[in-house]
Amino acid sequence: MRFLGINAIFHDPAAALVVDGEIVAAAEEERFSRRKHGKRPLAFSAWELPELAAAWCLREAGLSPEDIDVVAYSYDPGLVRQSPDGDWEDLRTRYAVRAPLFLATALPGLDPGQVSYVPHHVAHAASAGLASQWSTQGRDCAVLVCDGRGENVSHLAGRYRDGELEVLATQELPHSLGLMYEDVTEHLGFLRSSDEYKVMAMASYGTPRHLEALREVIYTTGDGGFRVEPVDWNVYAKALSRGAAWTSDHADLAASVQARLEEVLMELVRWLHERTGERRLALAGGVALNCVANTRLLDEGPFDEVWVQPAAGDSGTALGGALHLAQAYGEQAAPMPTAALGRGFTDEELGAWLDVARVPHTRPADLAAAVAAELAADKIVAWFQGRAEYGPRALGHRSLLAHPGHARNTERLNDVKGREQFRPIAPMVLESRAAQIFGRGPVPSPYMLFVHDVHPDWAARIPAVVHVDGTARIQTVSPAAQPLMARVLAEFESRTGLPVIVNTSLNTAGRPMVDDPRDALECFGSAPVDVLVLGPYVVRRGEVFAS
């Protein structure tokens, strides 16, 4: 059977396609529309249909809308019992009720009667529990979902047994760890539902001196739930206007909130382990993108293994909804094979773009060696290879690469991207070498969802990727999964002695990650990047602007 998953509520609209239990394609609408998180400067910006992403998923599989058996919509308006947002919540619910008609208009030939609503947090849970690497090794695991909100709840704790979800606890709104973190994000001058990772980065610069006070207002209830009481954040630090200079007070607030979040998650995880006795934990929901908290749960928590859905935010519910219904129809869901589930282009298509743009380029006989030489010469390389990543992390398909051995490259890349200078950049490392360089954290770690301590003898050698707290959010690269990137890393090590390369997303501030060749050429033309690698082709800035 063919299942099309749709997320078109709150933010991060996305589509995913599951055929006969196999994940065929998944992509976020922002990669096509170029509107980050699917948001427009209009009242209903959060309700953008992923019509471009859905149409692409169908084309990728050679299907038409008439070929779809079931559409999974990852929000169930029938579950909404309270309206903390008043009329706004009522509008959202009415939009979801009409979503089948909107989808049929966007995808002519689709039968509105084929649309099934999947509860938001159930879709999140399926994106982790059913997509996890364990689904072919025995399907049982605990699952924890934590985000801003679903229909009425902000959290789900449960377990999968033989592919069936048993819900053990949920948390009713208005209590929400995700919304609490969003509030702090906005208070610190960043965009809510977008910039929460900046708070996590800022926390490393502060001291959690407000932790005791926050324990009084943010606490677990002993039954798998929690409470978040109203908080006046001005008591701890004055609100920051966007772009204003932050102070130690703001960093201390970020550190305190981050520490309390980790403590509450640990208590929830321990409760879940006591109830299930499982060895494995799958995580999803926007809070699961907090890689510092994930690492603490794995390092100090009761579970032997922790797996996090790479698209843990709302975009992942498109995949989870499709997997949930596939399982309900009797089709065993296969594990997620990779995060590279988005658009890809042939060498011929990439070459045609360069020809049309009249951009001088070469095709090296040994691409890995050529790129490694540029990186060893301290050039910044825009890297565009294979299918795009599903989720917010650049994983070696749409990346900016640089030399990790020069401390100035942190500031240099943040300038290229237009980012705040307190934000860290991340390393790629050969999987076989990771344990020699990084400690505390899982290996392999292919999705950049945990932080690792950097061994002191290596920290001085790769300063560009070491955060102020001595950690790095690594991506391990194996030759089996990413043979070309593994060869680049090996060639770079042969030239520099470092099996590590800086990897950050290929985009500039406020814009979605680059997805197609046009995006790559535009980014290369507008940002101070030295080299663009587009498939097998190499474009050098000096040659372009000299012509």
Protein Blocks (a to p, Z undefined) as FASTA:
>chain_A
ZZddddfehiaiaddddeehiafbdcdfklmnopghhiacbfklmmcccfklmmmmmmmn
opafklpmbdcdfbdfklpmbdfklmmmmmmmmmmmmmmmmmmmmmghiafklpccddfk
lmmmmmmmmmpmklmnojadcdddddfbdfkmcbdcdddeehiacdfbdcddfbdfklmm
mmmmmmnopaehklmmmmmmmmmmmccfklmmmmmmgccehnopacdddddfklmoccdd
ehiacdfklmmmmmmmmmmmmmmmmmmmmmmmmmnopabdcdedjklmmmklmmmmmmmm
mbfbdcddfklplmlmmmmmmmmmmmmnopacdddfbfclbccddfklmmmmmmmnopac
dddfblmlmmmmmmmnopacdddehjadedjbdehkaccdddfkbmklmmmmmmmnopaf
kbccdddddfklmmmmpgciddddfkopaccdddfklmmmmmmlpcfkopacdddddfkl
mmmlmmmmmmmmmmnopacdcddddddehiacdfbfmlmmmmmmmpccfbdcehjbccdf
klmmmZZ
